[in-house]
């Protein structure tokens, strides 16, 4: 499962235009709606595509691509290589429209999200280290532990923005 950031207002626009399944129908075959703003489909070397907008407004996708002998057989068939390239092009074009971001912007957003998660984890490590090195009163220690729990839960949910903001607050607790 992979998650992509979605430009503000895109979910609403896609929903107003008939939903994610309708959008997917412009790019893939055998599209079936699998819930509100969710679908399953296939095309070329992409043997199974399922996607939906999650509760945080992100696009969650799961793609199964042909592998091994199936892929070799597909590519060696007449027009197989061209169809494989078309599969990748359609996938990229779909992501552009479903997220509102081009490939470079999607990459930048993913890096930004990873950086936020890294900062939050770093704040936890620094705080734990500080707490072992200095005398911290019980109230501050309890507040720090509560923030650490919040950060870890946010990271688990994939909410790196929330984790980073809690990490900043954690840093200020000892700053």
C-alpha positions as CSV (number, residue, x, y, z in Angstrom):
1,X,0.0,0.0,0.0
2,X,1.3,3.4,-0.9
3,X,-0.1,6.8,0.0
4,X,0.2,10.0,-1.9
5,X,-0.5,13.6,-0.8
6,X,-3.4,15.2,-2.5
7,X,-3.7,18.9,-3.4
8,X,-6.2,20.8,-1.4
9,X,-9.7,20.6,-3.0
10,X,-8.9,17.7,-5.3
11,X,-11.0,15.1,-3.5
12,X,-13.9,17.5,-3.6
13,X,-13.3,18.1,-7.4
14,X,-13.0,14.5,-8.2
15,X,-16.1,13.6,-6.2
16,X,-18.1,16.3,-8.0
17,X,-17.0,14.9,-11.3
18,X,-18.3,11.5,-10.6
19,X,-15.7,10.1,-8.2
20,X,-12.4,8.2,-8.3
21,X,-13.9,5.2,-10.1
22,X,-15.1,7.5,-12.9
23,X,-11.6,9.1,-13.1
24,X,-10.0,5.6,-13.2
25,X,-12.3,4.6,-16.0
26,X,-10.5,7.1,-18.2
27,X,-7.2,5.3,-17.7
28,X,-7.8,1.6,-16.8
29,X,-9.9,-1.4,-17.8
30,X,-12.5,-3.4,-15.8
31,X,-13.0,-0.6,-13.3
32,X,-15.4,-1.4,-10.5
33,X,-16.4,0.9,-7.7
34,X,-15.5,-0.6,-4.4
35,X,-16.8,2.1,-2.0
36,X,-17.1,5.8,-1.8
37,X,-14.3,7.3,-3.9
38,X,-12.7,3.8,-4.2
39,X,-12.2,1.4,-7.1
40,X,-10.5,-1.7,-8.4
41,X,-9.2,-2.0,-11.9
42,X,-6.5,-3.4,-14.2
43,X,-4.6,-2.4,-17.3
44,X,-1.8,-4.1,-19.2
45,X,1.0,-5.1,-16.8
46,X,-0.9,-3.7,-13.9
47,X,-2.9,-6.8,-13.0
48,X,-4.7,-5.3,-10.1
49,X,-5.1,-1.7,-9.0
50,X,-7.1,-0.6,-6.0
51,X,-7.3,2.9,-4.7
52,X,-9.3,5.2,-2.5
53,X,-9.1,8.6,-0.8
54,X,-8.6,8.0,2.9
55,X,-10.1,10.0,5.8
56,X,-7.1,12.3,5.8
57,X,-7.6,13.2,2.1
58,X,-4.7,11.2,0.9
59,X,-4.8,8.8,-2.1
60,X,-4.1,5.2,-0.9
61,X,-3.2,2.8,-3.7
62,X,-2.3,-0.8,-3.9
63,X,-0.9,-2.0,-7.3
64,X,0.0,-5.6,-8.3
65,X,2.2,-5.6,-11.3
66,X,3.0,-8.7,-13.4
67,X,6.2,-10.5,-12.5
68,X,8.4,-13.3,-13.6
69,X,7.3,-15.6,-16.4
70,X,3.9,-13.8,-16.7
71,X,5.7,-10.5,-17.3
72,X,8.2,-12.1,-19.7
73,X,5.4,-13.7,-21.7
74,X,3.5,-10.5,-21.8
75,X,6.5,-8.4,-23.0
76,X,7.4,-11.0,-25.7
77,X,3.9,-11.0,-27.1
78,X,3.1,-8.9,-30.1
79,X,2.9,-5.2,-28.9
80,X,3.6,-6.3,-25.3
81,X,6.4,-3.8,-24.7
82,X,4.4,-0.9,-26.1
83,X,1.4,-2.0,-23.9
84,X,3.7,-2.1,-20.9
85,X,4.9,1.4,-21.6
86,X,1.3,2.5,-22.0
87,X,0.5,0.9,-18.6
88,X,3.1,3.0,-16.9
89,X,2.1,6.2,-18.8
90,X,-1.6,5.7,-17.8
91,X,-0.6,5.0,-14.2
92,X,1.4,8.3,-14.0
93,X,-1.4,10.3,-15.8
94,X,-4.0,8.9,-13.4
95,X,-1.8,9.9,-10.4
96,X,-1.4,13.4,-11.8
97,X,-5.1,13.8,-12.0
98,X,-6.1,12.1,-8.8
99,X,-3.6,13.9,-6.7
100,X,-3.3,17.3,-8.5
101,X,0.5,16.9,-8.4
102,X,3.0,16.0,-11.2
103,X,5.7,13.3,-10.6
104,X,8.3,15.8,-9.3
105,X,5.8,17.4,-6.9
106,X,4.7,13.9,-5.6
107,X,8.3,13.1,-5.0
108,X,8.9,16.4,-3.2
109,X,5.8,15.8,-1.0
110,X,7.0,12.3,-0.2
111,X,10.4,13.6,0.9
112,X,8.8,16.3,2.9
113,X,6.6,13.7,4.7
114,X,9.7,11.5,5.4
115,X,11.6,14.5,6.7
116,X,8.7,15.3,9.2
117,X,8.7,11.7,10.4
118,X,12.5,11.8,10.9
119,X,12.3,15.0,12.9
120,X,9.6,13.6,15.1
121,X,11.7,10.4,15.8
122,X,14.7,12.5,16.5
123,X,12.8,14.6,19.0
124,X,11.9,11.4,20.8
125,X,15.5,10.2,20.9
126,X,16.8,13.6,22.1
127,X,14.2,13.8,24.8
128,X,14.8,10.3,26.1
129,X,18.5,11.0,26.1
130,X,18.0,14.3,27.9
131,X,15.8,12.7,30.5
132,X,18.4,10.1,31.4
133,X,21.2,12.8,31.6
134,X,19.4,15.4,33.7
135,X,17.1,15.6,36.6
136,X,13.6,16.1,35.3
137,X,10.7,16.7,37.6
138,X,7.8,14.2,37.5
139,X,5.4,16.6,36.0
140,X,7.7,17.5,33.0
141,X,8.6,13.8,32.6
142,X,4.9,12.8,32.5
143,X,4.2,15.6,29.9
144,X,7.1,14.4,27.8
145,X,5.9,10.8,27.9
146,X,2.4,11.9,26.9
147,X,3.8,13.8,23.9
148,X,6.0,10.8,23.0
149,X,3.0,8.6,23.0
150,X,1.1,11.1,20.8
151,X,4.1,11.2,18.4
152,X,4.4,7.4,18.2
153,X,0.6,7.1,17.5
154,X,0.7,9.8,14.8
155,X,3.7,8.0,13.2
156,X,1.9,4.7,13.3
157,X,-1.2,6.3,11.5
158,X,1.1,7.9,8.9
159,X,0.2,11.4,10.1
160,X,3.8,12.7,9.9
161,X,2.6,16.3,10.0
162,X,1.0,15.8,13.4
163,X,4.0,13.9,14.6
164,X,6.4,16.7,13.6
165,X,4.3,19.4,15.3
166,X,4.1,17.3,18.5
167,X,7.9,16.7,18.2
168,X,8.4,20.5,18.1
169,X,6.4,20.9,21.2
170,X,8.4,18.1,22.8
171,X,11.6,20.0,21.9
172,X,10.3,23.2,23.5
173,X,9.5,21.4,26.7
174,X,13.2,21.2,27.4
175,X,14.4,24.2,25.4
